[in-house]
Amino acid sequence: MRDSFKIAIVGAGSVEFTRKLVSDLLKVPEFAGIEIALTDINQRNLDMVATILRRIVEVNGLPATVTATTNRRKAFEGARYVMSVVRVGGLEGFKADIDIPLKYGVDQCVGDTLCAGGIMYGQRNIPVILDFCKNIREVSETGARLLNYANPMAMNTWAANTYGGVETIGLCHGVQHGGEQIARIFGVADDEVDFICSGINHQTWYIDIRVKGRKIEKNELIERFEAHPVYSSQEKVRIDVLKRFGYYSTESNGHLSEYLPWYRKRPEEIGKWIDMSEWIHGETGGYLRFTTENRNWFETDYDGIVKSADVPLTEYKRTTEHASHILEGIETGRVYRGHFNVVNKGAITNLPDDCIIESPGFVDRFGINMVEGITLPIQCAATCNASISVQRMSVEAAVKGDIDMLKLAMLHDPLVGAVCSPEEVWQMADEMLVVEAEWLPQYADAVPAARERLAKGTVKTRDWKGAARKTV
């Protein structure tokens, strides 16, 4: 075991997720004495989370320490690992990501990974991510790693690795959740399903599935999903893609529907591809509604979360979130297999070397070691490559503050391109830039001209709530 070490969590005001991450870490016996440094721009949320985590440490009699500060640089000092769970622009920026594209006919469910909303979210996040990297290089341990949980996952991770000079691993739970679905349709335990997933974040494909060691073919998978009383209604896009591509996607119905050009381009057809039982299955602006309704967690849930901190960790089941398992592998040498977002470097043969892939790897004292030589089915690679081109342009635009490249990224986005004309894309990008200017310092010189063009704009917009919007 290596010496005790420090982990900084930035955006730590996300109380439930932070509590889960730290509880997972403290389940590793060798991590009993770690230092957790929390940092956030919201002092109230930060203090609440710190209180919960200190209670967990106290109840379990651990030598771990928890610090909290709004001074990010101080939190990063001496850290061996930094975890990012930030949302730059908060709900105000998120609302613009959903509402402005609707004026131009672009109906998104989530809007935080691709499409117009995800592209703008990346423009807000990437400058901040690069600031994190600068702090890490200057004050953290030599060789410190950044673990990114924030969306847009691929864009953030791409920028940090290529422009930030810090080894960055992107972490998502879509692969695990899809695996749990497969276990449900076959009526087996989660650990009786083995699979290989490969692709890019939120467009990763189950290219090999084994249930109790038996290889599962396309037709049986389709039959099982179509016969399931819940998934048959909730996952219509995923099942349709499975039928046509031959492979199941990791991502939720609502997410997947906005990454492709086929399912949300005609308002009158959107309803047949989505399910309104939960936001994640395709509701217009569903995640925005969900997060808005739950923004005041400290008034409704805080007391319950504090009480849950009194439950001993012996009764807490460690989750499948990758972070604690990765750190355990690196620090102890115990091998962990997972699916990670890293720079491709040839691991997937038919995706670009510089893109961020989500694919299998093993973790040990030598770090993350990716499985190499995977070739995606050509149809899956085609869909991934379309998104990769948008990601590449979006990252370059965000780093350089290049408004022309930003507009080209939106133009090439699969859903935006299926709905909007070039003139509409140009005006929509100007409008989003003007409205979100306070979070886009790299575009400061471009905003005045965008405002002037917008004032003279000839594209007619509409007051549209989307095909399936619910009231907050």
C-alpha positions, 0 to 999 in steps of 0.5 A: 500500500502506498502512503495516505494521499489526498483527493480533491473533489471540485463541484462537490456541492452535488451532495448525493453524488459526492456522498456516494463517491466518498462512501465508495472510497472509504469502503477500501480498507487501505483508504481509511486515512485519506484526505478529502478536499471539497471545493465548490463556488457555493459555500452553503452547499459545500458546508452541507456536504462537508457536514455529511462526510465528516459524520460518515468519518466520525460514525465509522471511527476512521482517521480520514479527514474532510476539508472544504474551501471555495479556494480551488487552488488550495483544495488542489494543493498536494492532491494525487487525484482530482475529481470533477463533477461541475456544471458551469452555468448552472440551471440558467445556462442549461435552460438556454441550451434547451429553450433557444434551440426549440425556437429553431425546431430542435427538440432535445431531451437532455442537451448536455452531450451533443446537439446544440445544447451539448455543444454550448455546454462544452463551450462553457465547461472547457475553459474551466476544465483547462483552469483545473488542469493549470492548477493541477500542474502547478500545485498538485502531486507530480503526475496527478490524475483528473477523473472527469464525471462532468458532461459533455464527457468526451469534449471535456476529457478531450480538452483536458488531455490534448490542451490541459497537459493532465492525464484525464479519465472520463467516467460514466455509468451508462455501460453498467446501467445497460448491463443491468437491463440485459440482466433483467430481460434474461432474469439473471443476477448482474454478475451473471452477465459479461459483456464487451462495450466499445465506442464513444461515450453515450454511443457505446455498443454491446459488441459481445454479450454472454449470459452465464457464459452463453453468447447472446445473438441479435435475434434473441436480444431483440425478442427479450427486449420486445417481450419485457413489460417495461423496456418494450415501452421505455426503450423504443429508440434503443430497440429500433437501433438494435434491430437495424444495427444489430447491436444494443446501445448503452445510452438511455432512450432520451439521450440516444434519440437526440444524438441521431438524425432520425428520431426527433426531427419531425415533431409529429413523429417524436411521440412514437419514439419516446415514453413519458413515464420518466424524463430519461425516456425522451421528454422534451427538456426532461433533465432540465425539468428534473434538475429544476424541480430538485434544485432545493434538495437542502430544503426537502432531502437534507435531513434524510441524507444526514441521517443516512450518514449514521448508517455504518459503512459495513452496511453500505454496498459499494456502487459500480461507479468506477472512481473508487475501483480505479484508485484501488487498482492504482494504489493497491495493485488489485486489478479492476476491469471497467470501461473508461473514457480515454484517448483512443491511441489506436485501441479502436482501430476504426475510430480516429487516434485522437478522439475519446473512446469508451472501451474496456480496460484494466487498472493496476499499479501501472494505471489504466491499460486499454484493450487494443485491437477492437474493430467496431461494426462498420455501422456503429463506427459510422455513427460514432465518427459523425459525433466525433467530428462534431466533438473535435470541432466543438473542442477546437472552438471552445479552446480558441474562442472560434465562433466560425468553428462553433457554427460549423460544429452545430451545422455538422451535428446530426440532429441540428443538421436534420432540422435546421438550414445553415442560415438557421444554424448561424443565427441560433449559434449567435443567439446562444452565444449572446445569451450565455456570454457571461460563461464564455470568456473566450468569446468576449471579442465575438459577442458584440458582432454576434449581437449586431447580427442577431438584431438584424437577423432575418430567420423567423423563430417560433415560441415552441415548447417542444413535442413532449414538454411537461410543466415544471 
